[in-house]
Every structure is written in structure tokens, then in C-alpha cells.
């Protein structure tokens, strides 16, 4: 029987003043919250196409379940993020998902205005070819996607400072190789982290009208 893919979204609730803080000087807290809504919805739409019935959302803060339920609907599995730091929260969340799924898990962050089918097919093809992990990097050094074929605790053993470093991609690759893991690399994307990312998004002719209105103030 074919294994069933699951998607795990690591998401912060879209509350003004708590999300996209680096963009507040440009957008203001209300538009940052509206942007977070749009990004979560875009990621969820992609996830539901990639893994129907297999979307799990690990949320911050712990009491955000009801508002994300109202945003994403009754079929999504929701649970609070738990653990120390980025690595601890990822390890706990992926363990929960693998407890309900025997297939690969695509861990994503709602940072992209446009998710492509190729993000999933590229990651899953890498795993099918024998990679233990496929990494989707963003320009400023983080990730938009981490695909794992099976529970891989060593992947989340990086120190907290490493996860927050602009060099986390290189550090993660070195750590994975040292642990004997095979790695696939997906295309680099620009996440909406900084004002320059907003300006780049607005220059994209394929930007959706919804995001254009939020980012451009229309």
C-alpha cells in the first residue's frame, strides 16, 4: 500500500502586533495580520491539494486553536507547538504527525505568496530517489519547506543559534552529512520576512490581486 503524504504547517496566529513584526514599519500591524491570514490560507490550499485530509497545523500561541479552526475548517488537525526553541518544537510536531502517518511529512512555513505543485513533487521525488531529507531554502537563510521520509531526530539536533543564523542552510547540510543523511535541495524562494521582500513581491507580475492589495495598501 502506498504511503500517505502529510503536511505539517508551523504557523503563528494572525493577531495584530504579533506577526510579521519586521514588516510593521511598512505595512502596520493590521495589514501584517491580514498578510498572515492570506499566507496561511495560501499554504493550506496548497497542502490540501498535495495531501488531501493530511494537513496538520502546529500553532503559536497555545490558545490559537479556535481562530485557526475558523480560518482553516474542520478537517485540519490542530495542536499547539511544544518544546524548547525551533528545534524542540519541530521535533515534537513531526513526532506527533508521524504518530498518525506512515508516509513522508512535508514541514512548511506560511511565508510564500505562491506555492507551486513543483514544491511538493520536487521534495517527494527527492525522497523517492533515496534522500532522507529535502530542504527548501529561502534567500535570507531559512527554510520554507523541509521534507522528511521518516522520523529523523538528528535533523533537529542543531543548536538554537544555528536555526536563527543566515547560514542555517550550510550548517544543516553539514550536520546532515555528518549524521549520514542524504539531502535533496529544492529551488530557492523569497519569503516575506523583510521590507525588501515586500517590494520584490509587488514587482512580481504573477502576484495575486489579494496579496497585491494587502502589500500595496489597495
N, C-alpha and C positions, 0 to 999 in steps of 0.2 A: 504494500500500500504506500502511495506517495506521501511524503511528509508534508504537513500543512504549515505554510509560512505564517508567522505572526509579526506584527509591527508594534513596537513599543515607542510611544512618544513621551519624551521628557518635557513637561510643559509647566509654565508658571501661569496662574490665573490672570486674566486680563483686567487688572484693577489699576485705575489711575494712580500714578505716583509710585508704583512698584514694579513696572515692566518697562523695558527699553529706555532705561534711565539716561543712557548716553545720548539718546535722541531727543530728550526733552527740551534742550535749548532750541532745537529746530522745529519740533512738532508740538511741544506742550504735552502735559500728562494725559489729557483726554484723547488726543489723537494717537498717542503711544498705546493707550489701551485699545482703541479701535483697531490699530495696526495689529496688535497681538491677537485680537479676535479673528481678523482676516487671515493671519498666518496660521493659526491653529486650525481654522476651517479648511484652508488650502491643504495643509498637511494631512488632515483627516480624510478629505476627499480622495487624495492620492492613496492613502493607506487602505481605505475601503475598497478601492479598485484593485490594489495589489494583493490584499489579504482579506477578502470578504468575511466579515464576522470575526476577524482576528486582530482588531485594534485594541491595544491596552494603553492607557494613559496614566503615567506616574506623575502626580501633580504636587505643586507647591502653591500656597501653603497647605497644611493638612486639612483645613476646613473648606477647601475649594471644590470638593466633590459636587455639591448641588449645582453650582453655577456652570461647571463644565458639563454636567449631565444635561442641563437645559440647553447648552450650546451644541452638544455632540449627539444627543439622543440616547435611547435606552439600550442599544446594542453594544455600546462601548464598555469595556471593563475598566473601572477607575479604582485607583488606590493611591494613598499618599506616598510621596518619596520618603525613604527612611535610610539612615546611615550617615556616617561621617564624611563630609566632603563629597566632591563629584564622584570619586572612585567608589566610595561606600554606597552612595545612592544608586549608581549604575549596577554595582554588584548585586545589591538587594533586589532591584527592579527586574533585572534579567533573570535572576534565580526564580522570582515569582512567575514570570512568563513561561520559562522553561518547565515549571511545575505543571503547566496546563497545556503545553505544546511540545510535540516531538520534532518539530521542524526547525528550520533556521529562523532566527529573530533579526529583524531589521530595526535597530535603535535609531530614532530620528529626533531632531530638534526642530521646532517650528520657526525656522529662520529664513526660509526661501519664499519668494513671491510666486515662483513657478516650479512645481515638481513635475518631472518627466517620467514616463514609463521606463526610460532607459536607466534611471537611477536604481530602479528595482531589478531590471533584467541584468544590468551590469554586475550588481552585487551578487545576485543569485547565480549568475554564470561563473563568477569567480569561485564561489563556494562549491558549485558543482564540479569545477575543474580541480578541486583539491585544496583550495585555500581554506585556512581556518578562520580568517578574518578578512573582510573587505572594508576599507576606510574611504569615506567621502570627505575630503578636506575642504575647508573654506580659506579664503585668501588671507585672513588675518591670523591663521594658525590653528583654529579649532576644527570641529567636525560638524557636518550636517547629518551624517549617516555613519553608523558602524554596524556592519552585518556580521553575525557570528553563527557558525554552523551548529555549535553545541555549547554547553556551559564551559566557559573559559576563564576561570578565576584569575589566571596570571595576567590576563589582559588589563584587569582593573587594579593591578598592584602598583601602578605608578604613584609617586608621591603627589600630594595635592598641588604643590608648586608647579609640577610638570604639566598637569592638566590646564593650568592657567597661563602657561608660557606660550609666547608666539611660536616657539619651536616644538610644540607638543607633537606635531606630525613626525618630525625626525626622532624625537625621544621615543614615541610609541613604536615606530618601526624598529629602532634598535632594541627596545625591550622585547618586542615580539620575536625578533630573530634570536635573541639570546635565550628565549624560552622555547625555541624550536618550532615556532608557529610560522606557517606560510601566509603571506599577506597579498591581497589584491588592492589596487589603488584605483578609485573612481575619478571622474573628472572633477577639477577644482571648481567651486562655485563661490559666489559672493553672497554672504549673509548680511542681513540688515542689522548690523551692530553699531555703526558709526554714521555721522552725517555724510561722509563721502559715499557711503553705501546707498543712502537715500538719493543723492544726486545721480549716482550711476544707474539706479533703478529707474528714475524718471527719464533718463536718456534712452532707455530700452524701448524700442518700438513695439515690443511684444508684451509690455507691462499691461496687466488687465485694467479696465476702467475703474474697478473697485479700488485697487491699490493706488492708481494714479490720483484718484480723488482724495484718498487719505494722505498720501505723501505730498501731494501738491497743494493741499488745502482747499480743493474744489468742493 
